[in-house]
Amino acid sequence: MAMDDTGSNRPHLAEWPYNSNESFAFGDRLRAALDAFGPLCVGIDPHPAILNELSLGDTLKGLEHFVDLVISGADKRVGIIKPQVAFFERFGSRGMAILEDLTQRARGLGLLVIADAKRGDIDTTLQGYADAWLRPDSPFYCDALTLSPYLGVNSLKPAFATAFTNGKGLFVLAATSNPEAAELQQSFTSKNTRLSSDVASQVAEWNLRGKVLEYQIARGLTGISDEDLSHWRSTGYFDDYVPHEFLTFTDAVRARWIRARLETGANPAEIAQDLSSNRPRVPASREVESWERSVALAPTDVLKKFASDNDSVIKLGYWGLYDAVVGAARPKLGPFGVVVGATIDPIRVQQTLSDLAVGDYPLPILAPGFGAQGAELSDIKRIFGSRSSDVVANVSRAILRHGLSGIGRSIDELNAELTAVKSN
């Protein structure tokens, strides 16, 4: 689409119901942004060398000026931005305050914000990171967060759950472009799959196999709140049995059982002893029917199948279960995606993505490395093949090809390159 210097010929997401409305899943908002503006994502990387090269100075004032110019240039031209958190963090609390202002301003303009923080840790610490970035009351409230999975993909469960409940997204590092990563990411797991491919497959499972759906149903069926869980953990007896977030039916049933015992007057020590010797199992069908009558969430036969066999979500088909239980429209793109560098060998890209059964719920791909880092936007189809329509193509230095005053012009040219690819 041709554009004038202000980008006024492009739609503005702030005028859409999608904008940053949390009633829509991140995947829906991301697809809306891609459809409206194309795949270009503006990376905000205020590296010291760049600030000095642009005569802004590597100072807080220079950082703030740079951010203001980039946001102004991106407004109405792209639907997505990606600030690199480390370049704000190095200025301490005042740098993070500028990042906070950036995220609030950008989201007010209808831009989706992917915070490139690459967090990763054990479950309790990871929950802290999730709380800092993915909850409505967080000052760094963004639309999606990048994560590192190399303490194990399952260590990211708290982030998956927090993102899901708040309509947010995640991008998990799978195949990155830095040379040091290849040896690790290309190594083979005990399942005889490449590590990068295994990471991508596990992330896809969170979209495809209903793990977050299971979480949603479990919370709805039990009616147990975060406050309940926090109170039980505070007794010191239930740390091993009460998760920070419900993630499976087993977790939900265990919590429901604990509540029932507490209500009868049993003391926490007795309950913990019982749990250690005989952990409650997934409920029998009659219990599911009882739950259904109290919350009216789903047809009995669907929940019976799910309760008797946790793998039945695969057998029923994710969307069969989703439609029957939730009764909502299907998202157009999954909320959880992977990071795959655009500058790595296309063969390695295909190795990473080839085993994914995407089905009706495509896996979004965040692809840094376009522009000055070496990858050409015109090669997006060659690199990502049939998955190119689900790629978020990140550029950063390329938006400065015409200097600070020409950021909008640079973005227009980059968009034109991608439009030409789409039309071929």
Secondary structure, DSSP 8 states (H G I E B T S, - for coil): ----TT-TTS--GGGSSSTT-TTS-HHHHHHHHHHHH-SEEEEE---HHHHHHTTS-SSHHHHHHHHHHHHHHHTTT-SEEEEBTHHHHTTTHHHHHHHHHHHHHHHHTT-EEEEEEEE---HHHHHHHHHHHHSTT-TT--SEEEE--TT-GGGGHHHHHHHHHTT-EEEEEEE-SSGGGHHHHTSB-TTSSBHHHHHHHHHHHHHHS-HHHHHHHHHHHH---HHHHHHHHHTTS-TTT--SS--SHHHHHHHHHHHHHHHTT--HHHHHHHHHHS---S--HHHHHHHHHHH--S-HHHHHHHHH-TTHHHHH-HHHHHHHHT-----SS-SEEEEE-TTS-HHHHHHHHTT---TTS---EEE--BGGGSB-GGGHHHHHGGGGGGEEEEESGGGGTT-GGGHHHHHHHHHHHHHHHHH-
